[in-house]
């Protein structure tokens, strides 16, 4: 399954919910949600400083469409002010990508 890294920042309302529920309960809810859509949380981290993001999550999802649907649902909830996601690869996955031969012509080239 594709693996994604998500960086997120709670909205003020989302932060109030986190303060009320506490971190362990919120993590359990996040894990349950991902399992419900066929995914798996590999790791969830909370930011210890007041930086740009509240936390980071590494998840496996069945496919890109599931990731896109999740993104729309979470944005519509208002719980987050920001979410940034990217597909991430293991070293062996990157090695397989690096041996592929492709020809590309840039625009105007």
N, C-alpha and C positions, 0 to 999 in steps of 0.2 A: 504494500500500500504506500502511496506517496506520503511523505513526511513534511510537515510544515512547522515553521517557527512563527509564532505570533507575539508581537509586542503590543501591549494594550494599556490604556489609561482610562480609569474610571471617571465618569462624569461626577459632578457633586452628588447627585442622587445615588449613583452607583457606590460612591465612597461611603455615603451614609448607610447603605445596605450592608457594605462590608464591615463597618464598625458595629452594626447591630448583630450580624450573623457570626462574625469572627472568621479568621482565615481558614481554619480546619473545616468548618462547615461549608464555607464557600468552595473550597477545593473539592470536597466530596460532591457537591452539586455540579461542579464543572465536569468532574470525571463521569458522573452519571449521565449528564447531557451528551457528552461525546460518545459514550458507549451506546446510548440510545439511537444515535445516527450512524452506528456501525464503525465508529472510530475508537481510538485509544490514546489516552494521555500518557506520554512517556515521562514528562517532567513539567512541573509548574513551579515557578519561582516568583516571589514577591520582591519588589524593589525596596531596599532598606533606606534609600535616600529620596529626597524630593526632586528627582530628576524628571525627565520627559515622560516616562512610563511608570505605571503602577506595578506591572509585572510582565512575565514572559511565560509562554507555554510552548511545549514541543508536543505535537500530536501526529498520529497517523490517521488518515482519512481514506475512505474507499476510493474516492475520485475527486477531480476538480469541481464537478458540479455540486457535490456535497459541501465542499469548502465555500463555494460561491453562495449557496443557499444559506449556510451558517452565517456568513458575513452580512448578508442582507437582514437576516432575523436579528442578529445582535445589534446592528446599527439602528434598526427600527425600534428596539427596546428602549433606547435612550440611556442604557447603563454605562455606555462607553463614550468618551469624548474622542478617542482615537484608537485605531487598530491598524497595525501594519503587519502583513503576512508575506512570507516567502517560502517557496518550496526549498527544502534543504536536502542535500545528498550525503551519503556516507562516502568514505574514501573509495571503496570498491565501486560504488555507483558512478562516481566522478571518473574513475579510471576507465570504465566502459564507455563513458561519453567522450573521453579524450582520444580514444583510438578510432572513433568514427571519422571517416573521410567525407568532407563536404566541400562543394565549390560555391562560393558566394560572390556576387558582384555588387558592390555598394552603389547607391544612387549616383549617377553621373560617371561611374567608373567603367 
